[in-house]
Each structure stands twice: as C-alpha cells, then as structure tokens.
Amino acid sequence: MNDIILQTYINKINKGHIIEYAKKEGIILTNNETEIIYEYIKKYWKRFYYENPTDLLSELKEKLSNTTYNKLENLYYEYKKIQK
C-alpha cells in the first residue's frame, strides 16, 4: 500500500515543488541542481526509501555544490531516522 501512495506522490512532484521545498529548508538551488535532484527523485525514489543509497549519494556529491549536497544529505538522514 505504501508503494502505491508513494508512487502517486512521486508522479505528481514537479521541479517547482523541489525548488519551494529547498527554499523552505534554506537551500537555494541552481537550475542544474534542480534538474539533477528531480531526475534522482523520479528514477531512484525506491532506492532512497527502501535501500542503502550510498552510491547514489556519492554521485550526487559530485554533481551538486558542497553546500547543497551537505544540506540535502543532512535532511535525508534526518528523515530516514524519523521514518524508522
């Protein structure tokens, strides 16, 4: 059941949602960073939610600015902790 709800939510996410959420969290994204994050959310949400995405995080670290990556990584682990 969670998969259906999550997939529906992910399908509705657009780049504007990503930009607004990032702003709310004090992160200012470049257009390129928005594109990258959008792509990773759409393609890999199941890996981020259910698995250990260390390899994906390493890829993102190379593609995003240090500030953006560090803030996103902190948010990811914070929310993963809450999820358990």
C-alpha distances in whole Angstrom, upper triangle without the diagonal:
4,5,5,7,9,10,11,13,14,16,17,19,23,26,27,24,24,28,28,25,28,31,29,29,32,32,34,33,35,34,33,31,29,29,28,25,24,24,22,19,19,20,18,16,14,17,18,14,14,18,21,22,26,27,25,27,30,30,29,32,34,33,33,36,36,35,32,31,32,30,27,27,28,25,22,23,24,20,19,21,19,16,17
4,5,5,6,8,10,11,12,14,16,17,20,23,24,21,21,25,25,22,24,27,26,25,29,28,30,29,32,31,30,28,26,26,25,22,21,21,20,16,16,17,16,13,11,14,14,11,11,15,18,19,23,24,22,23,27,27,26,29,31,30,30,32,32,32,29,27,28,26,23,23,24,21,19,20,20,16,15,18,16,13,14
4,6,5,6,8,10,10,12,14,15,19,22,23,20,20,24,24,22,24,27,26,26,29,28,30,28,30,29,29,26,24,24,23,20,19,19,17,14,14,14,13,10,9,12,13,10,10,14,17,18,21,22,20,22,25,25,24,27,29,28,28,31,31,31,28,26,28,26,23,23,24,21,19,20,21,17,16,19,18,15,16
4,6,5,6,9,10,10,13,15,18,21,23,20,21,24,24,22,25,28,27,27,30,29,31,29,31,30,29,27,25,24,24,22,19,20,19,16,14,16,15,13,11,15,16,13,14,17,21,21,25,25,23,25,28,27,26,29,31,30,30,33,34,33,30,28,30,28,25,25,27,24,21,23,24,20,19,22,21,17,19
4,6,5,6,9,10,11,13,16,20,20,17,19,22,22,20,22,25,24,24,27,27,28,27,29,28,28,26,23,24,23,20,18,19,19,15,14,16,16,13,12,16,16,13,14,18,21,21,25,26,23,24,28,27,26,29,31,29,29,31,32,31,28,27,28,26,23,24,25,21,19,21,21,18,18,20,18,15,18
4,5,5,6,8,10,11,14,17,18,15,16,20,19,17,20,23,21,21,25,24,25,24,26,25,25,23,20,20,20,17,15,16,15,11,11,13,12,9,9,13,12,10,12,15,18,17,21,22,19,20,24,23,22,25,27,26,25,28,28,28,24,23,25,23,20,20,21,18,16,18,19,15,15,18,16,14,16
4,5,5,6,9,10,13,16,18,16,16,20,20,19,21,24,23,23,26,25,26,24,26,24,24,22,20,19,19,17,14,15,14,11,9,11,11,9,9,13,13,11,13,16,19,18,22,22,19,21,24,23,22,25,27,25,25,28,29,29,25,24,26,25,21,22,23,20,18,21,21,18,18,21,20,17,20
4,6,5,7,9,12,16,17,15,16,20,19,18,21,23,23,23,27,25,26,25,26,25,25,23,20,20,20,18,15,16,16,13,11,14,14,12,13,16,16,14,16,19,22,21,25,25,22,24,27,26,24,28,29,27,27,30,31,30,26,26,28,26,23,24,25,22,20,23,23,19,20,23,21,19,22
4,5,5,7,10,13,14,11,13,16,16,14,17,20,19,20,23,22,23,22,24,22,23,21,18,18,19,16,13,15,15,11,10,13,14,11,12,16,15,13,16,19,21,20,23,24,21,22,25,24,22,25,27,25,24,27,28,27,23,23,25,23,19,21,22,19,17,20,20,17,18,21,19,17,20
4,5,5,9,11,13,11,11,15,15,14,16,19,19,19,22,20,21,19,21,20,20,18,15,15,15,12,10,11,11,8,7,10,10,8,10,13,12,12,15,17,19,17,21,21,18,19,22,21,19,22,24,22,21,24,26,25,21,21,23,21,17,19,21,18,16,19,20,16,17,20,19,17,20
4,6,8,12,13,12,13,16,17,16,19,21,21,22,25,23,23,21,22,20,20,19,16,15,16,14,11,12,13,10,8,11,12,11,13,16,16,15,18,20,22,20,24,23,20,22,25,23,21,25,26,23,23,26,28,27,24,23,26,24,21,22,24,21,20,23,23,20,21,24,23,21,24
4,6,10,11,9,11,14,14,14,17,19,19,20,23,21,22,20,21,19,20,19,16,16,17,15,12,13,15,11,10,13,15,13,15,18,18,17,20,22,24,22,26,26,22,23,26,25,22,26,27,24,24,26,28,27,23,24,26,24,21,23,24,21,20,23,23,20,21,25,23,21,25
4,7,8,6,8,11,11,11,13,16,16,17,19,18,18,16,18,16,17,16,12,12,14,11,8,11,12,9,8,12,14,12,15,17,16,16,19,21,22,20,23,23,20,20,23,22,19,22,24,21,20,22,24,23,19,20,22,20,17,20,21,18,17,21,21,18,19,23,22,20,24
4,5,5,7,9,10,11,13,15,16,17,19,17,16,14,15,13,14,14,10,10,12,11,7,10,12,10,10,13,15,14,17,19,18,19,22,23,25,22,24,24,20,21,24,22,19,22,23,20,19,21,24,22,19,20,22,20,17,20,22,19,19,22,23,20,22,25,24,23,27
4,5,5,6,9,10,11,12,14,15,17,14,13,11,12,9,11,10,7,7,10,9,6,10,12,10,11,14,16,15,19,20,18,20,23,24,25,22,24,23,19,20,22,20,17,20,21,17,16,18,21,19,16,17,20,18,16,19,21,18,18,22,22,20,22,25,25,24,28
4,5,5,6,9,10,11,12,14,15,14,12,11,12,11,13,13,9,11,13,12,10,13,15,13,14,17,19,18,21,23,21,22,25,27,27,24,26,26,22,22,25,23,20,22,23,20,18,19,22,20,17,19,21,19,17,20,21,19,19,23,23,21,23,26,25,25,28
4,6,5,6,8,10,11,12,14,13,13,12,14,13,15,13,10,12,14,11,10,13,14,12,13,16,17,15,19,21,18,19,22,24,25,22,25,25,21,21,24,22,19,21,23,20,18,20,22,20,16,18,20,17,15,18,19,16,17,20,20,18,20,23,22,21,25
4,6,5,6,9,10,11,12,10,10,9,11,11,12,10,7,10,11,8,7,11,12,10,12,15,15,14,17,19,16,17,21,22,22,20,21,22,18,17,20,19,15,18,19,17,14,16,18,16,13,14,16,14,12,15,16,13,14,18,18,16,18,21,20,20,24
4,6,5,6,9,10,10,9,8,7,9,9,12,10,7,10,12,10,10,13,14,13,15,18,19,17,21,22,19,21,24,25,25,22,24,24,20,19,22,20,17,18,20,17,14,15,17,15,12,14,16,14,13,16,17,15,16,20,19,18,21,23,23,23,27
4,5,5,6,9,10,9,9,10,13,13,15,13,11,14,15,13,13,16,17,15,17,20,21,19,22,23,21,21,25,26,26,24,26,26,23,22,24,23,20,21,23,20,18,18,20,17,14,17,18,15,14,17,18,15,17,20,19,18,21,23,22,22,26
4,5,5,6,9,8,10,10,14,14,16,13,11,14,15,12,12,16,16,13,16,19,19,16,20,21,18,18,22,23,23,21,23,24,21,19,22,22,18,19,22,19,17,17,18,16,13,15,16,12,11,14,14,11,13,16,15,14,17,19,18,19,22
4,5,5,6,5,6,7,11,12,14,11,9,13,13,11,12,15,15,14,16,19,19,17,21,21,18,19,22,23,23,20,21,22,19,17,20,19,16,17,19,17,13,14,15,12,9,12,13,9,9,12,13,10,12,16,15,14,17,19,19,20,23
4,5,5,5,6,8,11,13,15,13,12,15,16,14,15,19,19,17,20,23,22,21,24,25,21,22,26,27,26,24,25,26,23,21,23,23,19,19,22,19,16,15,16,13,11,14,15,12,12,15,15,13,16,19,17,17,20,22,21,23,26
4,6,7,9,12,15,17,19,16,14,18,19,16,17,20,20,18,21,24,23,21,24,25,21,22,25,27,26,24,25,27,24,22,24,24,21,21,24,22,18,18,19,15,13,16,16,12,12,16,15,12,15,17,16,15,19,20,19,20,24
4,6,9,11,15,17,18,15,14,18,18,15,16,20,19,17,20,23,22,20,23,23,19,20,23,24,24,22,22,24,21,19,22,22,18,18,21,20,16,16,16,12,11,13,12,8,9,12,11,9,12,14,13,13,16,18,17,19,22
4,7,10,13,16,17,15,14,18,18,16,18,21,20,19,22,25,24,22,25,25,22,23,26,27,26,24,24,25,23,20,22,22,19,18,21,19,15,14,14,11,10,12,12,9,10,14,12,11,15,17,15,16,19,20,20,22,25
4,6,10,13,14,11,11,15,15,13,15,18,17,17,20,22,21,20,24,23,20,22,25,25,24,21,22,23,20,17,19,19,15,15,17,16,12,11,11,8,6,10,10,7,8,12,12,11,14,16,16,16,19,21,21,22,25
4,7,10,12,9,10,13,14,13,15,18,18,18,20,22,22,22,25,25,22,24,27,28,26,23,24,24,21,19,20,20,16,16,18,15,12,11,12,9,8,11,13,10,11,15,15,14,17,20,19,20,22,24,24,26,29
4,6,8,6,6,10,10,10,11,14,15,15,17,19,20,20,23,23,20,22,26,26,25,22,22,22,19,17,18,17,13,14,15,12,9,9,12,10,7,10,13,11,11,14,16,15,16,19,20,20,22,25,25,25,29
4,5,5,6,9,10,11,12,14,15,16,18,20,21,21,25,24,22,25,28,28,27,23,23,23,20,18,19,17,14,15,15,12,9,9,13,12,10,12,15,14,14,17,19,18,19,22,23,23,25,28,28,29,32
4,6,5,6,9,10,11,12,14,15,17,18,20,20,24,24,22,25,28,28,27,24,24,23,20,19,20,18,15,16,16,12,11,12,16,15,12,15,18,17,16,19,21,20,21,24,25,25,26,29,29,29,33
4,5,5,6,9,10,11,12,14,16,17,18,19,23,22,21,23,26,26,25,21,22,20,17,17,17,14,12,14,13,9,9,10,14,14,12,13,17,17,15,18,20,20,20,23,25,24,25,28,29,29,32
4,5,5,6,8,10,11,12,14,15,16,17,20,20,18,21,24,23,22,18,19,18,15,14,15,13,9,11,11,8,6,8,11,11,8,10,13,13,11,14,17,16,16,19,21,21,22,25,26,26,28
4,5,5,6,9,10,11,12,14,15,15,19,19,17,20,23,23,23,19,20,20,16,15,17,15,12,14,15,11,10,12,15,14,11,12,15,14,12,15,17,16,16,20,21,20,21,25,25,25,28
4,6,5,6,9,10,11,12,14,15,19,19,17,20,23,23,22,19,20,19,15,16,17,14,12,15,14,11,11,13,16,17,13,14,18,17,15,17,20,19,18,22,23,22,23,26,27,26,29
4,5,5,6,9,10,11,12,13,17,16,15,18,20,20,19,16,16,15,12,12,13,10,8,11,11,8,8,12,14,15,12,11,15,15,13,14,18,17,16,19,21,20,21,24,25,24,27
4,5,5,6,9,10,10,11,14,14,12,15,18,18,17,14,15,15,11,11,13,11,8,11,12,10,9,12,14,14,10,10,13,13,10,12,15,13,12,16,18,17,17,21,21,21,24
4,6,5,6,9,10,10,14,15,13,15,18,19,19,16,18,17,13,14,16,14,12,15,16,13,12,15,18,18,14,14,17,16,13,15,18,16,15,18,20,18,19,23,23,22,25
4,6,5,6,8,10,13,13,13,15,18,18,18,15,17,15,12,13,15,12,11,15,15,12,13,16,19,19,16,15,18,18,15,16,19,18,16,20,22,20,20,24,24,23,26
4,5,5,5,7,10,10,9,12,15,14,14,11,13,12,8,10,12,10,9,12,13,11,12,16,17,18,15,13,16,16,12,13,17,15,13,16,19,17,17,20,21,20,22
4,6,6,5,9,10,8,10,13,14,15,12,15,14,11,12,15,13,11,15,17,14,14,18,19,19,15,14,17,16,12,14,16,14,12,15,17,15,15,19,19,17,20
4,6,6,9,11,11,12,15,15,17,14,17,16,13,15,18,15,14,18,19,17,17,20,22,22,19,18,21,20,16,17,20,18,16,19,21,18,18,22,22,20,23
4,6,8,9,10,12,14,14,15,12,15,14,11,14,16,14,13,17,18,16,17,21,22,23,20,18,21,21,17,18,21,19,16,19,21,19,19,22,23,21,23
4,5,5,6,9,10,10,11,9,12,11,8,11,14,12,12,15,17,16,17,20,21,22,19,17,19,19,15,15,18,17,14,16,19,16,15,19,20,18,20
4,5,5,6,8,10,11,10,13,14,11,12,16,15,14,17,19,18,18,21,22,22,19,17,19,18,14,14,17,15,12,14,16,14,13,17,17,15,17
4,5,5,6,7,10,10,13,14,12,14,17,17,16,19,21,20,21,24,24,25,22,20,21,21,17,17,19,17,14,15,17,15,13,16,17,14,16
4,5,5,5,7,6,10,10,9,11,14,14,14,17,19,18,19,22,22,23,20,18,19,19,16,15,17,16,12,14,17,15,12,16,17,15,16
4,6,6,7,6,9,11,8,9,13,13,12,15,17,17,17,20,20,20,17,15,16,16,12,11,14,12,9,10,13,11,9,13,14,12,14
4,6,8,9,12,14,12,13,16,17,16,18,21,21,20,23,23,23,20,18,19,18,14,14,15,13,10,11,13,10,8,11,12,9,11
4,7,9,12,14,13,14,17,18,18,20,23,23,23,26,25,26,23,20,21,21,18,16,17,16,13,13,15,13,10,13,14,11,11
4,6,9,11,11,12,15,16,16,18,21,21,22,24,24,25,22,19,20,20,17,15,17,16,13,13,16,14,11,14,16,13,13
4,6,8,9,10,12,14,14,15,18,19,20,22,21,22,20,17,17,18,16,13,15,15,12,11,15,14,11,13,16,14,14
4,5,5,6,9,10,11,12,15,15,16,19,18,20,17,14,15,16,13,11,14,14,11,11,15,14,12,15,17,16,16
4,5,5,6,9,10,10,13,14,15,18,16,18,17,13,14,16,13,11,13,15,12,12,15,16,13,16,19,18,18
4,5,5,6,9,10,11,13,14,17,17,19,17,14,15,18,15,13,16,17,14,15,18,19,17,19,22,21,21
4,5,5,6,9,10,11,12,15,15,17,15,12,14,16,13,11,15,15,12,14,17,17,15,18,21,19,21
4,5,5,6,9,10,10,13,12,14,12,9,10,12,10,8,11,12,10,11,15,15,14,17,19,19,20
4,5,5,7,9,10,13,12,15,13,10,12,14,12,10,14,16,13,14,18,18,17,20,22,22,23
4,5,5,7,9,12,12,15,13,10,13,15,13,12,16,17,15,16,20,20,19,22,24,24,25
4,5,5,6,9,10,12,10,7,10,12,10,9,13,14,12,15,17,18,17,20,22,22,24
4,6,6,8,7,10,9,6,8,11,10,9,12,14,13,15,17,19,18,21,23,23,25
4,6,8,9,12,11,9,12,14,13,13,16,18,17,18,21,22,22,24,27,27,28
4,7,9,12,10,9,12,14,13,13,17,17,17,19,21,22,22,25,27,27,29
4,6,8,6,6,9,11,10,11,14,15,15,17,19,20,21,23,25,25,27
4,5,5,6,8,10,11,12,14,15,16,18,20,21,22,24,26,27,29
4,6,5,6,9,10,10,12,14,15,16,18,20,21,22,24,26,27
4,6,5,6,9,10,11,12,14,16,17,18,20,21,23,24,27
4,6,5,6,8,10,11,12,14,15,17,18,20,21,22,25
4,6,5,6,8,10,10,12,14,15,16,18,20,21,23
4,5,5,6,9,10,11,12,14,15,17,19,20,22
4,5,5,6,9,10,11,12,14,15,17,18,21
4,5,5,6,9,10,11,12,14,15,16,19
4,5,5,6,8,10,11,12,14,15,17
4,5,5,6,9,10,11,12,14,16
4,6,5,6,8,10,11,12,15
4,5,5,6,9,10,10,13
4,5,5,6,9,10,11
4,6,5,7,9,11
4,5,5,6,9
4,5,5,7
4,5,6
4,6
4
